[in-house]
Amino acid sequence: MTAAVHLALHPDDTLSQTLVLALSGELDYTNAEQLREQALSLLTDDHRCLILDLAGLTFCDSTGIRVFLAMRALIIDRGGVISLTDLQPRLARVFQMTGLVQFFAVQPTRADASRTLRLAARSAEPLPVTEPLPVTEPRRI
């Protein structure tokens, strides 16, 4: 049996129109739809940007990635950006190898994502998409 995925709201008064959520646990086909529904219920019409802190996410399968892509589509339709932070090395590698890293603003930490969004809001420049993630080469056996 898969461990549940948990969603926690992290209000950030310094970022207007931004929802900050932290995920923990394992995200897979057994709970992806529930997570999507929970996240969408927290996203109001005022939210233009979304920060997903994935530090506590220990597993994510393709259905979980589809949830991230669905949330991205909603945020992009609003003219915003979705930022993923604190990716575990395995998930970071999946995003890098599949090219998904191009579609998200990936930041090392939630604080980095918040800072980037605040700077973009002040400068009226386009919101950032992403910087490449460092990828650890696989060990040869």
C-alpha positions in Angstrom: 0.0 0.0 0.0 1.3 3.4 -0.9 1.8 6.1 1.7 -0.6 9.0 1.3 0.4 12.3 -0.2 -0.2 15.3 2.0 -0.8 18.9 1.0 -0.1 21.8 3.3 -0.9 25.5 2.6 1.9 27.9 3.4 0.6 31.5 3.2 3.2 34.1 2.1 1.9 37.7 2.7 4.8 39.0 0.6 3.5 37.4 -2.5 0.1 38.6 -3.8 -1.7 36.4 -6.2 0.5 33.4 -5.3 -0.5 30.1 -3.7 2.3 28.2 -1.9 1.7 24.5 -1.3 4.0 21.9 0.2 3.6 18.2 -0.7 4.8 15.3 1.3 4.6 11.6 1.1 4.2 9.5 -2.1 2.2 10.7 -5.1 1.0 8.0 -7.4 -2.1 6.7 -9.2 -3.8 5.9 -5.9 -3.9 9.5 -4.7 -3.1 11.8 -7.7 -6.7 12.6 -8.4 -7.3 13.5 -4.8 -4.3 15.8 -4.7 -5.4 17.5 -7.9 -8.9 18.1 -6.5 -7.4 19.5 -3.2 -5.0 21.8 -5.0 -7.7 23.1 -7.4 -10.0 23.8 -4.5 -7.3 26.0 -2.9 -6.5 27.8 -6.1 -8.8 30.8 -6.3 -9.4 33.0 -9.3 -7.0 35.5 -7.8 -4.1 33.1 -7.8 -1.9 33.8 -10.8 1.2 31.9 -9.6 1.8 28.6 -7.8 4.8 27.5 -5.8 4.9 23.7 -5.1 7.5 22.8 -2.4 8.4 19.2 -3.1 10.9 18.7 -0.3 8.8 16.1 1.4 7.7 14.3 -1.7 9.4 10.9 -1.5 7.9 9.4 -4.7 6.1 10.5 -7.8 4.9 8.4 -10.7 3.6 9.5 -14.1 0.1 10.2 -12.8 1.6 12.6 -10.3 3.6 14.4 -13.0 0.3 14.7 -15.0 -1.2 16.5 -12.0 1.7 19.0 -12.1 1.1 19.5 -15.8 -2.6 20.1 -15.3 -1.9 22.7 -12.6 0.7 24.3 -14.9 -1.9 24.5 -17.7 -4.3 26.3 -15.4 -1.7 28.7 -14.1 -0.3 29.4 -17.6 -3.9 30.2 -18.8 -3.9 32.9 -16.1 -0.7 34.4 -17.4 1.3 33.1 -14.4 4.0 30.7 -13.6 4.3 27.5 -11.6 7.5 27.0 -9.6 8.7 23.7 -8.3 11.1 23.8 -5.4 13.2 21.4 -3.3 13.0 18.5 -5.8 14.4 15.3 -4.5 17.4 14.1 -6.6 15.4 11.3 -8.3 12.5 13.5 -9.2 14.9 16.2 -10.4 16.6 13.7 -12.7 13.2 12.6 -14.1 12.3 16.2 -14.9 15.7 16.8 -16.5 15.8 13.6 -18.6 12.2 14.0 -19.9 12.6 17.7 -20.7 9.8 18.6 -18.3 12.2 21.0 -16.6 11.6 23.4 -19.5 8.0 23.8 -18.6 8.4 24.8 -14.9 10.2 27.4 -13.0 12.4 25.1 -10.9 14.1 26.7 -8.0 16.4 25.1 -5.3 14.2 26.3 -2.4 10.8 27.9 -1.6 12.6 31.1 -0.5 14.4 31.3 -3.9 11.1 30.9 -5.7 9.4 33.6 -3.6 12.3 35.9 -4.1 12.3 35.4 -7.9 8.5 36.0 -8.1 8.8 39.2 -6.0 11.6 40.5 -8.2 9.7 39.7 -11.4 6.6 41.5 -10.0 8.6 44.6 -9.1 10.5 44.8 -12.4 7.4 44.1 -14.6 9.6 41.7 -16.6 8.3 38.4 -17.8 8.1 35.7 -15.2 11.0 33.2 -15.3 10.5 29.7 -16.7 13.4 27.7 -15.3 17.1 27.2 -14.9 18.6 23.8 -15.7 18.8 21.5 -12.7 22.1 19.8 -12.0 21.9 16.2 -12.9 24.0 13.6 -11.2 25.4 11.1 -13.7 24.4 7.5 -13.0 27.0 5.3 -11.5 28.3 2.6 -13.8 28.5 -0.8 -12.2 
